[in-house]
Amino acid sequence: MRSKNMELSGWGRALSAEVRAWRPERAPGLAEAFRAEREDGVIVYAGGRSYGDAPLNGGGDVIMTGRLDRILSADWETGEVVCESGVTIGDLMRVALSHKFIVPVSPGTGFATVGGGLANDVHGKNQHRHGSFGDHVQWVDLMLPSGEIKRITPVGDTADLFNATVGGIGLTGIMLAMSIKLRRVKSNAVLMREKKARNLDEFLAMQEEAREKHAYVVGWIDATARGRSLGRGIMESADDSQGETDAPMGGRKRMPVEMPGYAMNPVSIGLFNALYYHRLPFGGRERQAPVTQFLYPLDAIEDWNRLYGKRGFYQFQCVLPEAESAVGLRKLMEAISDAGTGSFLAVLKSMGKWGRGHLSFPMPGYTLALDFPHKPGVIELLERLERITLDHGGRIYLAKDGAMKAESFAQMYPKLDEFRAVLDRIDPNRVMDSDMSRRLKIRG
């Protein structure tokens, strides 16, 4: 198999790397690529939807697993599906829905792969009720750095390796296939409700009430609002619908051109946020929608990351524990407002469950995610947000990160030593490596 030298970037496009890339067609080719001689380690580049440098390995190798995309078996009585790691969550969702099942946990894009989903232990709008992706994986066939293939499970002798792989950003080896337990549903739709929140306190009260009643809870937040309107936004809640919808599952529009960098400025972002907030009647609205449309709204715009121009953007996502959320979120929103950077995509979600992985992101509390154009001053803002997060006992999401300091990472992830112990045991020669691993000093 031949490799190719190329430049790859994260989804945010602010970070990129020159790599030697391998693109195997099937598992035997993957093994061949894995055995190739190399000096600077290797990491998997799956669906390319991690925002920062987790799937990059500058000067080293990446193995692109997108063509390992077969569903190998399915039991439509029990909802157990076995598939290769390159199957996208969206494709699996469409197949599952045709049999009255659903992928139980899904991130904000259907273009992430199941391998990437497990490597980042992704969560969705129902995290408070259904946990994270790793909670629904029954086993994984993992190619270890030694080349050995081992089936790992959440219980038994391989549980520690399983927990290191869940959320382990690809550092335990290469996932070949996995078994996922789907959730049974009655239709392809959700009944969703939208309602305005006038400020952060009202927003948090609405989310606290909604998560007790509804399966899905999420909110868009106006990151440009100030004063008494700080934290205003629109909360969405949804539940499985009892009836089918004939509405299209969602077409796609393509960004026709690369937006100039100056298009994303405080004035345009502020105008968008104001228009988006005021589009909804204050009494709110209720409607039925295809579940894929509800879960993946941005997938309707192909290459939407080009909105930010050639320099790209950083996404910041943190989670704060329940007791610190009200104070911590206010400080974060004030810092963003004071910086004048703005974010047209700002999302607030409730979390209710801990992730099972050593480096899993979720904890009970609230998570805030925002996009910032890659412009002067953004790194300083990210450092300030990182400090606030740390001061309030929170953590930053590795799937979105591209700027966190190693010292902060070590404090935010208390099971880091357990993760390192697994890597020292299965990968003493540090075969698996990435730009993120080096930046955060994950191996110590």
C-alpha positions in Angstrom: 0.0 0.0 0.0 1.2 3.5 -0.9 1.1 6.5 1.4 0.7 10.1 0.4 2.2 13.2 1.9 -0.5 15.8 2.5 -1.8 18.6 4.7 -4.7 17.8 7.0 -6.6 20.1 9.4 -9.2 19.7 12.1 -12.7 20.8 11.4 -12.0 24.2 12.9 -9.2 24.7 10.3 -7.2 26.9 12.7 -4.8 24.0 13.1 -3.2 21.8 10.4 -0.3 19.5 9.9 1.8 18.0 7.2 1.5 14.2 7.5 2.1 10.9 5.7 -1.4 9.5 5.2 -2.5 6.0 4.6 -6.0 5.2 3.3 -6.7 1.4 3.6 -9.8 0.0 1.8 -10.3 -2.9 4.2 -9.0 -4.2 7.5 -6.0 -6.2 6.0 -4.8 -3.0 4.4 -5.1 -1.2 7.7 -2.9 -3.8 9.3 -0.3 -3.3 6.5 -0.3 0.5 7.1 0.0 0.0 10.8 3.1 -2.2 10.3 4.9 0.3 8.1 8.2 1.6 9.4 8.0 5.0 11.0 9.8 7.3 13.5 7.2 9.8 14.6 4.2 7.7 15.6 0.7 7.3 14.1 -2.9 8.3 14.8 -6.2 7.7 13.2 -7.9 10.4 11.1 -11.5 9.2 10.9 -14.4 11.5 9.8 -12.3 14.7 10.3 -14.9 16.2 12.7 -12.7 16.8 15.7 -12.2 20.5 15.8 -8.6 20.8 16.9 -5.4 18.7 16.8 -6.6 15.4 18.2 -6.4 13.6 14.8 -3.3 15.4 13.6 0.3 14.2 13.7 2.7 16.7 12.2 5.7 15.1 10.6 4.3 11.6 11.4 1.7 9.2 10.0 -2.1 9.2 10.1 -4.3 6.3 9.0 -7.6 7.4 7.4 -10.3 4.9 8.3 -13.3 6.4 6.4 -13.4 3.6 3.9 -13.8 1.0 6.6 -17.5 1.7 6.5 -19.4 -1.6 6.4 -22.3 -2.6 8.7 -21.3 -6.2 9.3 -24.4 -7.6 11.0 -27.7 -6.4 12.7 -30.3 -8.1 14.9 -33.5 -6.1 14.4 -35.1 -7.9 17.2 -32.6 -6.8 19.9 -31.2 -3.7 18.2 -27.6 -4.9 18.3 -25.5 -3.7 15.3 -21.9 -4.7 14.5 -20.1 -2.3 12.2 -16.6 -1.2 11.2 -15.2 1.9 12.8 -15.5 4.1 9.7 -19.3 3.9 9.5 -20.7 7.4 10.1 -23.2 7.9 12.9 -25.6 9.5 10.4 -25.5 6.5 8.0 -26.1 4.2 10.9 -28.9 6.4 12.1 -30.7 6.2 8.7 -30.4 2.4 8.6 -31.6 2.1 12.2 -34.6 4.4 11.7 -35.8 2.2 8.8 -36.1 -0.6 11.4 -37.6 1.6 14.2 -34.4 2.0 16.1 -32.2 4.9 16.8 -28.5 5.5 17.7 -29.1 6.2 21.4 -26.5 9.0 21.7 -25.5 11.2 18.8 -23.3 14.3 18.6 -24.2 17.5 16.7 -23.1 16.0 13.3 -24.0 12.8 11.6 -20.6 12.9 9.7 -18.6 11.7 12.7 -17.7 8.1 12.6 -18.6 5.5 15.3 -14.8 5.1 15.9 -14.4 8.8 16.4 -17.6 8.9 18.5 -16.1 6.3 20.9 -12.6 7.8 20.8 -14.1 11.1 22.0 -17.0 9.5 24.0 -19.3 12.0 22.3 -22.5 13.1 23.9 -25.8 14.6 22.5 -28.8 16.6 23.5 -30.0 13.7 25.7 -26.9 13.3 27.8 -28.8 13.8 31.0 -31.0 10.8 30.2 -29.0 8.5 28.0 -25.4 9.2 28.9 -22.6 9.2 26.3 -21.7 7.1 23.3 -19.4 4.7 25.3 -22.4 3.7 27.5 -23.9 1.9 24.5 -20.9 0.1 23.0 -20.9 -3.6 24.0 -17.4 -4.5 22.7 -14.7 -3.3 20.4 -12.2 -5.2 18.3 -9.0 -3.1 18.9 -5.7 -3.4 17.1 -3.2 -2.7 19.8 0.1 -0.8 19.1 1.8 -4.2 19.0 -0.4 -5.3 16.1 -2.3 -7.8 18.2 -6.1 -7.6 17.8 -8.1 -7.9 21.1 -11.8 -7.8 21.8 -12.3 -5.4 24.7 -15.5 -5.1 26.8 -16.7 -2.8 29.6 -16.6 -5.7 32.1 -14.0 -8.4 32.8 -10.3 -8.5 32.2 -10.3 -5.9 29.5 -12.4 -3.3 31.3 -9.5 -1.0 32.1 -8.4 -1.0 28.4 -12.0 -0.4 27.3 -12.3 2.6 29.7 -9.0 4.0 28.3 -10.3 3.6 24.8 -13.6 5.3 25.5 -12.6 9.0 25.3 -9.0 8.1 24.8 -8.6 10.2 21.5 -7.3 7.2 19.6 -4.2 6.6 21.7 -4.9 3.0 22.7 -4.8 1.6 19.1 -7.0 1.4 16.1 -10.6 0.3 16.3 -11.6 -2.2 13.7 -15.2 -3.0 14.6 -17.6 -2.6 17.5 -21.0 -3.7 18.7 -23.5 -1.0 19.5 -26.9 -1.4 21.3 -29.5 0.7 19.5 -32.6 2.2 21.2 -36.1 1.2 19.9 -38.4 4.1 18.8 -41.9 4.3 17.3 -41.2 6.8 14.5 -38.5 8.8 12.7 -39.6 12.1 14.3 -39.4 14.1 17.5 -41.9 16.6 18.9 -39.8 19.7 19.7 -40.6 22.9 21.6 -38.8 26.2 21.4 -39.1 28.9 24.1 -37.2 32.2 24.8 -35.2 32.8 27.9 -34.6 36.5 28.8 -31.3 36.0 30.7 -29.0 33.4 32.1 -30.9 32.8 35.4 -34.1 32.2 33.5 -32.3 29.9 31.0 -30.8 27.7 33.7 -34.2 27.5 35.5 -35.9 26.5 32.3 -33.3 23.8 31.5 -33.5 22.4 35.1 -37.2 22.0 34.7 -37.0 20.6 31.2 -34.5 17.9 31.9 -36.8 16.3 34.4 -39.6 16.1 31.8 -38.0 15.7 28.3 -35.5 13.4 26.6 -33.7 16.1 24.7 -32.7 19.5 26.1 -30.5 22.1 24.5 -30.3 25.8 24.1 -28.8 28.5 21.8 -27.4 31.3 23.8 -26.7 34.9 22.6 -23.0 35.3 23.4 -23.1 39.1 22.5 -25.8 40.1 25.0 -24.9 42.3 28.0 -26.3 43.6 31.2 -29.7 42.4 32.2 -29.9 40.4 28.9 -26.7 38.5 29.6 -27.2 34.8 28.7 -30.5 35.3 26.9 -31.4 32.6 24.3 -33.7 30.0 23.0 -34.2 26.7 24.7 -35.2 23.6 22.8 -36.7 20.4 24.3 -37.9 17.4 22.5 -39.2 13.8 22.9 -39.8 10.9 20.6 -42.9 11.4 18.5 -45.5 8.7 18.3 -46.2 9.4 14.6 -44.1 9.4 11.5 -43.2 12.5 9.6 -43.2 12.9 5.8 -40.9 15.9 6.0 -37.6 15.3 4.2 -34.9 14.0 6.5 -32.8 17.1 5.5 -31.2 18.1 2.2 -27.8 19.8 2.0 -26.7 23.2 0.8 -23.1 23.9 0.0 -21.1 27.0 1.1 -20.5 28.4 -2.4 -17.4 30.3 -1.6 -14.8 30.8 1.1 -16.1 33.6 3.3 -13.6 36.5 3.7 -12.1 36.6 7.2 -13.6 40.1 7.9 -17.1 38.8 7.4 -17.1 37.3 10.9 -16.9 40.5 12.9 -18.6 41.7 16.1 -21.2 43.7 14.1 -22.2 40.9 11.8 -22.3 38.3 14.7 -24.3 40.7 16.9 -26.8 41.4 14.2 -27.2 37.6 13.5 -27.7 36.9 17.2 -30.3 39.6 17.6 -32.2 38.5 14.5 -32.1 34.9 15.6 -33.4 35.7 19.1 -36.2 37.8 17.9 -37.4 35.4 15.1 -39.2 33.4 17.7 -42.5 34.6 19.2 -42.1 35.1 23.0 -44.7 32.4 23.7 -42.6 29.9 21.8 -43.7 27.2 19.4 -44.1 23.5 19.1 -43.6 21.4 16.0 -42.8 17.9 14.7 -39.5 17.4 12.9 -37.4 14.5 11.6 -35.0 13.4 14.4 -32.0 13.8 12.1 -33.0 17.4 11.3 -33.3 18.1 15.1 -30.0 16.4 16.0 -27.9 17.6 13.0 -29.0 21.1 12.1 -25.7 22.3 10.7 -25.3 19.2 8.5 -27.8 20.9 6.2 -24.9 23.2 5.2 -22.0 21.4 3.6 -18.6 22.7 4.6 -20.2 25.2 7.0 -16.7 25.7 8.6 -15.8 27.8 5.5 -18.0 30.5 7.1 -15.0 31.6 9.1 -12.6 32.1 6.2 -9.2 30.5 5.5 -7.9 31.1 9.0 -10.7 29.0 10.5 -11.9 29.1 14.0 -11.5 27.7 17.5 -14.3 26.1 19.4 -14.3 26.3 23.1 -16.4 23.8 25.1 -16.4 23.3 28.8 -18.5 21.6 31.4 -19.0 23.0 34.9 -20.2 21.0 37.9 -23.8 21.6 39.0 -22.9 23.6 42.1 -20.6 25.9 40.2 -22.6 26.4 37.0 -24.6 29.5 37.7 -21.6 31.5 38.9 -19.1 30.0 36.5 -21.3 30.4 33.4 -21.9 34.0 34.3 -18.2 34.7 34.5 -17.6 32.9 31.2 -20.4 34.9 29.4 -19.1 38.2 30.9 -15.5 37.4 29.7 -16.8 36.7 26.2 -18.9 39.8 26.1 -16.1 42.0 27.4 -13.7 40.6 24.8 -16.1 41.7 22.0 -15.2 38.7 20.0 -18.7 37.2 19.8 -19.9 33.8 18.6 -22.8 33.1 16.4 -22.9 29.5 17.4 -23.2 29.2 21.2 -24.8 26.2 22.8 -25.8 25.5 26.4 -26.7 21.9 27.4 -27.5 20.1 30.6 -25.5 17.0 31.6 -26.6 14.5 34.1 -24.1 11.5 33.9 -20.4 10.9 34.2 -18.6 9.5 31.2 -17.2 6.0 31.8 -13.8 6.6 30.1 -10.6 7.7 32.0 -10.6 10.9 29.7 -14.4 11.2 29.2 -15.6 14.8 29.2 -19.1 14.6 30.7 -20.0 15.3 34.3 -23.3 16.3 36.0 -23.7 20.1 35.3 -23.9 22.4 32.3 -21.8 22.5 29.2 -21.2 25.6 27.1 -19.8 25.5 23.5 -18.8 28.5 21.4 -17.1 29.2 18.1 -14.5 32.0 17.9 -12.9 33.2 14.6 -9.2 32.7 14.5 -8.2 36.4 14.8 -5.8 38.4 17.0 -6.8 38.2 20.7 -8.6 34.8 20.4 -5.9 32.8 22.1 -5.8 35.3 25.0 -9.6 34.9 25.3 -9.4 31.1 25.3 -6.7 31.3 28.1 -9.1 33.4 30.2 -12.0 31.0 29.6 -9.7 28.1 30.5 -8.8 29.7 33.8 -12.4 30.4 34.7 -13.3 26.8 33.9 -10.4 25.5 36.0 -11.3 27.8 38.9 -14.9 26.4 39.0 -14.0 22.7 38.9 -14.8 22.2 35.2 -13.0 20.7 32.2 -12.5 21.3 28.5 -13.7 18.9 25.8 -10.8 17.3 24.0 -12.8 16.8 20.8 -13.1 20.5 20.4 -9.8 21.7 22.0 -6.8 23.2 20.2 -5.3 25.6 22.7 -5.5 24.2 26.3 -2.3 24.1 28.3 -0.9 20.8 29.6 -1.0 22.0 33.2 -4.7 22.7 33.0 -5.4 19.4 31.3 -3.8 17.5 34.1 -5.9 19.3 36.7 -9.1 18.9 34.8 -8.8 15.1 34.2 -8.2 13.4 37.6 -8.0 9.9 36.0 -5.1 10.9 33.8 -2.6 8.7 35.8 -4.9 5.7 35.2 -4.9 6.4 31.5 -1.1 6.8 31.4 -0.7 3.5 33.2 -2.7 1.7 30.5 -0.7 3.3 27.7 2.6 2.5 29.4 1.5 -1.2 29.5 0.2 -1.5 26.0 2.3 1.0 24.1 5.7 1.3 25.8 7.3 2.4 22.5 4.8 5.2 22.0 3.6 4.0 18.6 0.4 6.0 18.9 1.0 9.7 19.0 -0.6 13.0 17.9 -0.2 16.7 18.0 -2.7 16.9 20.9 -0.9 14.2 22.8 2.3 16.1 22.6 0.8 19.5 23.3 -1.0 18.3 26.4 1.8 16.0 27.5 -0.6 13.1 27.8 2.2 10.6 28.0 3.9 12.6 30.7 
